[in-house]
Amino acid sequence: MASSATAELCDANPSLLSEGELRVLPPIFQIYGQCRAFSGPIVTLKVFEDNVLVREILENPGDGRVLVVDGGGSTRCALVGGNLGLLAQNMGWAGILVNGCIRDVDEINGCGIGVRALGSNPIKSNKKGLGEKHVPVNIGDTVIHEGEWLYADRDGILISKSELSV
């Protein structure tokens, strides 16, 4: 899915920024994947060092959506690897935002999606199936709700209550 530049969206929507309808995530995420700019409606997931639910969601058609995974900011293991990156690409997801780590960086960088994560860690996650799907998540002191919109490019990541245009 094509994406408007985040800087242009901020410039065009100052009232939404001041009202909190448009929020900027802190600049803590690394850029991975072939799509350096992406956007789409958000699907939320809250897990901790366990990626079973990540796979479950990515096995469904993405239809240009963005999976936002709140991994609690843990950097002790990876929640997304090359297999899940390829699955997301093949199922039509626009991107994945991980408040945690990924692994298989070279494989993910070969996928035709956008990925943002705190960093990489070669350790795989637990496989217990613990977590919550489709719930509000808090990333960088920003509450993100399912159905909101994410816009990402090299300048940053925006969360909007509704779809935006410049």
C-alpha positions in Angstrom: 0.0 0.0 0.0 1.3 3.4 -0.9 2.1 5.7 2.0 2.0 9.4 2.5 5.2 10.9 4.0 4.9 11.2 7.8 6.3 14.7 7.8 3.7 15.8 5.2 1.0 14.2 7.3 2.1 16.0 10.4 2.3 19.3 8.5 -1.1 18.9 7.0 -2.8 17.9 10.3 -1.6 20.2 13.1 -5.0 20.2 14.8 -5.1 16.4 14.9 -1.6 16.4 16.5 -2.6 18.9 19.1 -5.8 17.1 19.9 -4.1 13.7 20.2 -5.9 12.2 17.3 -2.6 11.8 15.5 0.3 10.6 17.6 4.1 10.2 16.9 5.8 7.1 18.3 9.2 7.7 19.9 12.2 7.2 17.6 13.3 3.9 19.1 12.5 1.5 16.2 14.9 0.1 13.6 13.9 -0.2 10.0 13.8 -3.6 8.3 12.1 -5.2 5.2 12.1 -3.9 1.7 9.2 -1.5 2.2 10.8 1.5 3.9 7.4 3.3 3.9 4.1 1.6 4.6 0.7 2.3 6.1 -2.5 0.5 6.9 -5.2 -0.2 9.4 -3.9 -1.7 12.6 -4.4 -5.2 14.1 -3.1 -5.4 17.7 -1.5 -8.1 19.7 0.0 -8.2 23.2 2.5 -10.9 24.0 5.6 -11.4 26.1 8.5 -13.5 24.8 6.0 -15.8 23.0 5.2 -15.6 19.3 2.5 -18.3 18.8 -0.2 -15.7 18.5 1.9 -13.7 16.1 1.9 -16.6 13.7 -1.8 -17.2 14.2 -2.6 -13.6 13.2 -0.2 -13.6 10.2 -1.7 -16.8 8.9 -4.8 -14.8 8.0 -5.1 -12.5 5.0 -3.6 -9.1 5.8 -5.5 -7.1 3.2 -2.9 -4.3 3.5 -3.1 -4.1 7.3 -0.3 -3.6 9.8 0.3 -5.9 12.8 1.3 -4.0 15.9 2.9 -6.4 18.4 3.4 -5.2 21.9 6.1 -7.5 23.2 6.5 -5.4 26.4 9.8 -4.0 25.0 11.6 -7.2 25.8 14.9 -7.6 24.0 15.7 -11.1 25.4 14.3 -13.0 22.4 12.8 -12.4 18.9 9.1 -12.4 18.2 9.4 -12.3 14.4 11.8 -14.2 12.2 12.3 -14.8 8.5 9.6 -17.4 8.3 7.0 -15.0 9.8 8.2 -12.2 7.6 7.7 -14.3 4.5 4.3 -15.4 5.8 3.3 -11.8 6.3 4.4 -10.9 2.8 2.6 -13.8 1.2 -0.6 -13.2 3.1 -0.8 -9.5 2.1 0.2 -7.7 5.2 1.7 -4.2 4.7 3.9 -4.3 7.7 4.7 -5.3 11.2 5.7 -3.1 14.2 7.3 -5.1 17.0 7.8 -3.5 20.5 10.5 -6.1 20.9 13.1 -7.9 18.7 13.2 -9.7 15.4 15.7 -12.2 14.1 16.8 -13.5 10.7 17.5 -9.9 9.7 18.8 -10.7 6.2 15.7 -12.8 5.4 13.3 -10.1 6.7 15.2 -7.5 4.7 14.4 -9.7 1.6 10.7 -9.6 2.3 8.4 -7.2 0.5 6.9 -5.7 3.6 7.8 -3.1 6.1 9.1 -4.1 9.6 10.0 -1.9 12.6 11.4 -3.4 15.8 13.6 -2.3 18.7 16.5 -4.5 17.4 17.5 -8.0 16.7 18.2 -11.0 18.9 19.1 -14.5 17.6 17.2 -16.3 20.4 13.8 -17.7 19.5 10.7 -17.0 21.6 8.7 -19.3 23.8 5.9 -21.3 22.2 3.2 -21.4 24.9 0.5 -19.4 23.0 0.1 -16.8 25.8 -1.1 -13.3 25.0 -4.1 -11.2 23.9 -5.4 -10.4 20.4 -7.3 -7.3 19.4 -6.7 -5.4 22.6 -5.4 -1.8 23.1 -1.6 -1.8 23.5 0.7 0.8 25.0 4.0 1.4 23.1 6.2 4.3 24.0 3.5 5.8 26.2 1.1 5.8 23.3 -2.1 3.8 23.5 -2.8 2.1 20.2 -6.3 0.7 19.4 -7.2 -1.9 16.8 -8.6 -0.3 13.7 -6.5 2.9 14.0 -4.0 3.7 11.2 -0.2 3.4 11.2 2.0 5.4 8.9 5.7 4.6 8.8 8.7 5.9 6.8 12.3 6.8 7.4 11.2 9.9 9.4 9.1 8.1 11.9 5.9 6.3 12.8 2.5 7.9 13.2 -0.7 6.5 14.8 -4.0 8.1 13.7 -7.5 7.5 14.8 -8.6 7.5 11.2 -7.2 7.3 7.7 -5.3 10.4 6.6 -4.6 12.2 3.4 -2.4 15.2 2.6 
